[in-house]
Amino acid sequence: HMRSALTLARRGLGNVWPNPAVGCVLVREDLNNRVVGRGWTQPGGSPHAETEALARAGDLARGATAYVTLEPCSHIGRTDPCADALIEAGISRTVVAAIDPDPRVSGRGIARLRKAGIATDVGLLGPEAKALNSGFWRRQQSARPIVTLKIATTADGFVASRNGDSQWITGSEARQHSHFLRAQHDAILTGIGTVEADNPMLTCRLPGLSHLSPIRVVMDSKHRLGAETSLALSADIVPVWRIGAEGTDFAVDSSAVVDLRVPNVPHEGLNLTATLTLLSDHGVTRLLVEAGPKLSTSFLRQDLVDQLAWYRAPTVMGSDGLPVFGGLNVDGLADMRGFAPSNTMELGVDNLTIYTRRLEA
């Protein structure tokens, strides 16, 4: 039942921020373990999973066990406390995967349920629940979103030929999956160089999922984003945030583009740490970086990458190509960035491996 709740929770990834994506399953053990209600966090962060499940269960919620992937909230925000809703519905038992890291909730929802006489167990599939909402955890604990760096290369790690030809290194199945990856993130970030070279849309264009396109963020220190780019022209449909340097004036090239500012760092460009903090302040919990080698390398060099989503084609380019990364100031093996493979899949002839940052690295 908790695995089912986690599956439901995944439906919210990319469209419930700044809230966590939560799933809830209500089970009547006295009715042969009949599932009487299911719910997940709705777009925009409300209604919450528990109230959705209770609404579907109706009177059958009384006496049920609630399996919830995150501690029910105990504070009044955009919705009333979910802990109170479970109590009022007559839930007899609650199984919670993980305690909410939000200090407004942390432990208080559990205490409220137990005080009301509801048996409450905590920790079932806790690591899986935390991994699902790793961006929410990162924002609560480090004031920045989790960062996934997406790259598509040849088998030997090149992103383009010597003359800049890069479309397409990977096949259609891999490109379709990359759109699904976009839909699971709150925002997608790229550099102005990529915009000028490729004029990308950076939207999710899978049938039925276009409404899940993330906020599009452009690093643009010299304010070169043109009014005729695909991003600017579509900013009134899918938001575009342009990150520029503090103390500079922005040219008005699109009234729909939101201009934000961060400090410049000598020899590095726009401050990436400040950028992540700024995005976190605006509610972003999951950031996908789709950028060229220079910006991708900067994220890695500054140790700001939590995951790599590495699409590889079964081709070899050799030293004639453009490598995916530049210099990372590695003098010895101990200086390398450390990641561990957490998932892999075949996409047509291509391969996708998700690498998760090793904490000890």
Salt bridges, closest charged atoms under 4 A:
GLU29 OE2 - ARG93 NH1 3.34
ASP30 OD1 - ARG28 NE 2.75
GLU52 OE1 - ARG56 NH1 3.31
ASP84 OD1 - ARG112 NH1 3.03
ASP102 OD2 - ARG104 NH2 2.70
ASP121 OD2 - ARG93 NH2 3.00
GLU196 OE2 - ARG224 NE 2.87
ASP220 OD2 - ARG242 NH1 3.71
ASP253 OD2 - ARG242 NH1 3.07
ASP259 OD1 - ARG242 NE 2.78
GLU268 OE1 - ARG301 NH1 3.59
GLU290 OE1 - LYS150 NZ 3.81
GLU290 OE2 - ARG182 NE 2.94
ASP303 OD2 - ARG357 NH2 2.96
ASP306 OD1 - ARG138 NH2 2.46
ASP306 OD2 - ARG144 NH1 3.00
ASP306 OD1 - ARG357 NH1 3.70
ASP320 OD1 - ARG162 NH2 2.78
GLU360 OE2 - ARG358 NE 3.30
